[in-house]
Amino acid sequence: MEFNRDLEMAYTENGSPTFLSSGNPCLDFFFHVVPDTPPETLTRRLELAWNHDPLKTLKLVCNLRGVRGTGKSDRESYYTAALWMHHHHPKTLASNVASLGNFGYFKDLLEILFRILEGPDARKLSKTIWEKVKFAPFTLRLKEFHRIHNNEMKDKRLTRAERVVERFNNDVNFRYLHDCVSNLFAEHLRLDMEHLASGKIFKISLAAKWCPSLDSSFDKTTLLCETTARKVFPREEYIEYEGIEEAHYAYRVRDRLRKQVYISANAWDSLPYNRVASVAMRLYKEKFLEHDKERFKEYLEKVKSGNAKIAAGALLPHQIIMALDDADGGQVAELQWRRMVDDMAKMGKLNNCLAICDVSGSMEGIPMEVSVALGLLVSELSDDPWKGKLITFSKHPKLQIIEGDSLKAKTDFVREMEWGMNTDFQKVFDWILQVAVNWKLRGDQMIKRLFVFSDMEFDRASEKPWKMDYEAIVRKFRECGYGDYVPEIVFWNLRDSEATPVPGNQPGVALVSGFSKNLMKLFLEEGGVLNPEDVMEAAISGKAYNKLVVVD
């Protein structure tokens, strides 16, 4: 099993030889782009990938956003890629707005328009300003409140309106995108009005939820409310608008759209909790307890007993475990985790699989939480004898039996385990071989697949120059009589890094990245030998991806 020696090589942060590329720009984009990847690094990789294969790269961009089982749920990286596309391939971006809305939410289209007009860092700047103000003394916050409502802010709103009108009239690419977005909202809203009138409420889309309301932030920035309203209530179809002045017509249709899509936010006693989306449940559970305590608690008890369901599909595993200390005592998080595991278990099992969770110093922050969450998920989806176990990275790796009867107890146990501050990748596999020999495991009892949740900055595998980690592993397994049973390895990248463990055509290996559990579904079914490029192709296959088109 030989590597492509023509690929450029370097060393990891811990001194182990590594490739700087898989040899495939699209695979590099798929493997290396993670939530903390800087925009300039992302766009550099995006340009290389697009030049290599435009359609495949477009699919990979949508894979960044895929929320409902179709991708990585990496919103910010997706927005960065979308802005690059508008600048370099505007017709392709605009021609795929319907698909873009399906991979994420209708709101994504508004956010893309907003950032095109206000700049890619507009949200960060607003957040920075708010962070400075919210902890200030009351008198200063009051002063800021009055400033927001004085003529200075009115002038700013006028400037925004003038900016979007000027851009719409003079920038053909922006106008095309704006028209495509308003057409999409109008088309769905007209259909939804028909469904509502005929009682087909389950066919109603979420267009009304995400359509900019009158004078909202998105409306003031994009003027999308008026352009959508004109298409939902065109003059030629509504006789009441015949002969009225243009300005009055614009006001009337905007107000009519507002009334048509408005949903009261105060009807707590009629809210169907079993239909509340997973992200909304995480964000508003404290409000439910505050305004509808008895009914909400009753609902949670029904979920625990199996008599009701709770949504978990759009949540990332680490988001669930990070909510265990919330004001509700972690009840919702525990139930959402159970729903997530149950849903994935219905798709298949991870036979003879183990997770290696890297929680070394370089993983500090969100990547460490993701490593713990995904590692726990693998352990719960595995069959015996590996179910409920994981391996730690350290100078002396151990097989850990995860203790605890609840998700809170399990995560606490994992976090409190004695971790080393380095990632000695070779010793993990030495330990696996030692266990196999000591337990006298047959080849078919050997661990089939290892999920390596890490930042890819492994320790040196060998003292020999340029000797790669995986080459050394294969050699050792052969020496111990397990040459035909070398575990497949899923390198799951969790932090921005240049390190690439293996080339793109390396058999027995997969290269994936991100914080979502969606990609784990690729490994639930039995199949042929893993290959990084084949796994990437599988991740961007399906009906949703087949609808994407490259135009320019």
Secondary structure, DSSP 8 states (H G I E B T S, - for coil): ----TTS-EEE-TBB-EEES--S-HHHHHHHH--TT--HHHHHHHHHHHHHH-HHHHHHHHHHHH--SSSS---HHHHHHHHHHHHHH-HHHHHHTHHHHHHHS-HHHHHHHHHHHHH-TTHHHHHHHHHHHHHTS-HHHHHHHHHHHTSHHHHHHHHHHHHHHHHHHHH-HHHHHHHHHHHHHHHHHHHHHHHHHHTT-GGG--SHHHHS--TT-HHHHHH-HHHHHHHHHS-GGG-GGGTT--HHHHHHHHHHHHHHHH---S--GGG--GGGS-HHHHHHHHHHHHHHSHHHHHHHHHHHHTTSS----TTS-HHHHHTTTTSTTTTHHHHHHHHHHHHHHHTT--BTTEEEEE--SGGGTTHHHHHHHHHHHHHHHHB-TTTTTEEEE-SSS--EEE---SSHHHHHHHHHHS---SS--HHHHHHHHHHHHHHHT--GGGS--EEEEEE-S--B-S-SSTT--HHHHHHHHHHHTT-TT---EEEEEE-S--S-B-S-TT-TTEEEEESS-SGGGGGGSS--S---HHHHHHHHT-SHHHHT-----
